[in-house]
């Protein structure tokens, strides 16, 4: 399990001691506004894209670093516990990619730079593995993306949207990546998105686009369709403003609310809020920040509040930099001061919540070829208190003695803590991955719990739309608002399966059968046995499955048999597949029609043949009422010493056959009535002709 062990906790204490050496306490302020300090180690590469790993370290991806012509493409690992940075090369230019964590903790890097001036997007994607410290290329997209946004979906797939393609045009198609199998087809939008659109996965499984343009939209991954939701009050685009999905909590049934902040050039200090659980979601003005901000960062803290930092009034203008930090409280929808940092954090700056509850601030690249090397740490006010004489000191923190490595959706799990009686909240915060004023992965999910003696019994999130599979920081917060050092916990999808059926509709005449193929596809290592039943059958119809169950994956044939008394009509059928507590359904349609029939006609109606010769009749089968069966032909009434044949011997639906009659020399002279019979199942039709032998 990866968590802040006693050794890791000691390392974080060492970091705090280091911070104490860097900056003296500001009496009466740190416990109110928090405290800022500068780390001694500079960042050796431009930290354009960063992601918190489940090791507690931070992946930094720079690529060419916003330097045209630079082919020394770089990445790095920063270790917060030692404040050491280790750089390494990458094989292609990952500058201006989209980046999120996969369900197994590896980092997915999507797109990048194919060309500077004008910019064109790369088709490549890669996966970084923290265990091997290696980048591995995966399948290419259909078209390039420079400045894409990637969003982790509830089933662990990754959706990418926007970015400039390999020709420099905006890529307005959605593609969805599945680990191992690669990319889906392209799902084109009817509108042109901005670069790096602000996207959030909602609890209903849809993806909300909050900006930067004024019209908000929803994407449904199931139907690959877009719908318009609302229009912002701010009439201008919030370019390089921030967007945050506010904490999801079980107490309000995980009602999704989104906060958008700043943006525009010149920028605004305004914010807006939307409640996407409302019957008719609308944007409403929120409180103003202390300064206007473009190229800002907004980071969710361990207590669910949001830290707004950086930016400037005018884009890429350090003379108008916004150094004030603002703290947004979702409970009261108000801002308070979080002090001020020291260095301008503009274009290409990043901000990350760390497992010890502090925030790391890095970067700033308003001019190509130079960037801010200094890194800063913000210690929120929740880490401080005062002693009996009023001096500011570190607050005593609750601790986690043990927690599980992994948790499954809807399950209960135990967190051992000596502070169980004083814990007020438990939350999962997804490891962040910010770039260009937007964190594509951060997510706060509060958990319900009960306290016992030295332990908490905690209920995991109900599904992946609330908390997509992957690694999270598990924080405990006590009654004084002080958070623990986080444990890394992996939320895993339980083994499951999906069911589908083809064709979606079948037509059958009364008294006949129709068949469907029912397919079972496993997910997340599912190996169970799935049984079947069907509901919605019309009167007189029965169904069988062959085989009656499937283990792991495979298909079964569902055969529906109707009777002659089954009423004609269209019937929706629901196929239910069950394995233990898992149940999924597939819908098909059965159309029952009245049985068709056919007629038999023959020309000519009379033929004369001499002994030792042959004659022919043309037999026509005409389908009626949708009849499409096979009609077998036979003949009766022939005299002795004659023979006959049909060519062909049967007709499907509508068609014709030639009846040949041969009279041998010994045949008796006379007039004979012949009966030509057509048979298809229980249907029998006939016609008569005359044969004269002379």
Phi, psi and omega in degrees: 000143178256112177205174181284088179291178179300325177295314180296319180299319178298322179297321178292327175296319177301319179297319178297319178298320176300317180295324177298322180290333183283321187222138174281153178296142172264102186307131176078000183245316185301324180280357178248313184249352187084187185216140178252144175210159180254132179284151182287335184269127175280156176276119187281347175231160182291114186277074187281322179230132179223155177211134176283126180270163179284000171273351186092350177274172184238125173277131177242126178241123182245326187062232179280354172071025182065037176234107181300136179087349179284121178250008176272074186289131191231150168224172181203163171239125173254130179258108182298333184285332180246351184058036178251143179241129177241122182264160176203154180279157169237159192272347177215169190278100180273012177299129178067048175267183166246143189215129175217167177269138175278172185298333182267007177094348175289158184255130181260122180250122188241118176075189183157209188254121173268326184203142169271155165044076000279154182289140175225147190267145178279150178272350188283159167220156180216162177236129176263130180254112180298332182291328182250353183056039184231146174262132178235125178291144176239192186300143176286154172283172177293323180216163185289164177213121172239117189076047175273163169247132177247140184228128177281125180272171186294340179260008178092351174290163182239125179262130175245146183210142175072193187098155175279135181277188184291352177254000181090008178264153178291127179276105185262018179257144171273138167232149183235128184259132173245126181303130178096308185265344174095212193266148171285182169290178180268135178245097188284136174275153178273005181226161182259117182281162170285169173287149186046060177297149180272116188231141179222133173285129181261162180299342177271004178090352177275163182247124184265128174262116185257355180157183024271350181286172190279340182264121181268149186218166175236138172249130178259108181296337181286322182253354181056041181236155179250145172227151178274139185251301187199171178238137181292156175287324176292123187280349180255156176296138179268060182302128180054031164274176182254160177218134184226129167281115184290164186309135174266127186230142179293337183295334176244028177059036176058042179297122184275124174236141182238136177248127172248142189226136169060210180091170181091163181215104002298153188274170180243155174264000186283161173225161176220154181232146174224136176259106185279358173270354180287157180299320177228088184301136177222150175280136176233146179297137171256188179287156177279147170284170182286339180216153173289151185215126163239145186064043182266179171228147177225118190235129177283131180269175184296338179261006177092355175282165186241125179265119177257125184222162169069195183088186181201168176292311179251139186299133176058036181237102183293339180289343177245025183299144177260105182266343177296143172251137182241143181243117181264131178255109181298334182291325182247353185052051178226156173256147169226167183284138172244033179076208181213139176271175190262333190242143178298127179241095186247227180307135178066028170266157184221158181214133182223137168283131180259163183297340178273007177088359176269172180238132178261131181237130184211162172080187187132114193218060185291338177235137178300137177097349177218150179208166180281117182276333185289139176248144182236155176237133173251124173259109182298160181300336182293350179271358186237158171210190176236150177275188185293342179260004178091003178283143179283129178224167173292140178282143173296138187250144170294159182227157176252117178283318178200154176206157182291155174294317185227153174225145179256156183301132176076000183274162172260141178219162186252133173245118178277128179206136176288352184254023187306320185291339185253008182279129181257336180206152176231134183214152168256131175238118184292140179303131186279161175208077184273154168196148173049048172072019180211130175266113186283347189239341188297145185195131180247123179234114177281148183241142174280151183202163170232144183262136174237199180280106178072014182203155173244137171260114191246143177259126181289162177303151186287332184197175184287342176287333174283313181221097180305149182300143181148192183267140179226156168270125177266114180249138166255139177236131184270181184295343177268002180084013182266129180271156171284171162286137189281149164263144171276127180233134178264121174273121184244147175283135177291151174306135186209179178212164173236155180234140176218161181219141177224149350289170181285341181211142176225143175250141182214139176280149178310134179089000181243184185240155173225148183235147176229149174259122181255121185251139175245125178242124181281157175218144176056040175079021181296131178227013185286176178258130184250126174256164188231150163208166182225142178236159179098006181294141178285168180303135176083002180252146177230162180223146174228154176242136178222109001284169185282345178208161180232135175254122180080275180214161179146195183221156177228148178262120175264120179251122178256122179252128178254162177248172179294343180264357179295123182297141174293145179156179179253128187233119173284128179249141176246116176269122181252126178249129187229135172220103184062236180273356181271128179223130176224157183230158172225144183250136173223170180238138174245122178252116180259127180244155173297145185296133174284169178221186180212164175238155177243127175229150184225138173226143349287172180277349180212138177224145177246134182224141175274152177299137184088007181232177180233161174217167184227153173232143174264118182257125181244129174256124181242119180284145177224144175065033177081013180298135179220018183282180178262126180256119177266135186257142176214163184227140175225160178098002180291139175286170178292159179062030171230162177219164182212161174204149175252138176223104001280171182279346179213159181228135177261121180068243178255138179175189183222160178217153177256122176266122178249127178243128180244126176260117177288163183300327179280358183302147181280135177292139178162180178249130186230144175261123180253142178246119177262121186245135173248130184233130175221102185061236180271355181273130178227125176230154183212166175213152180244149176223168179249139175238125179247122178253126177234000000 
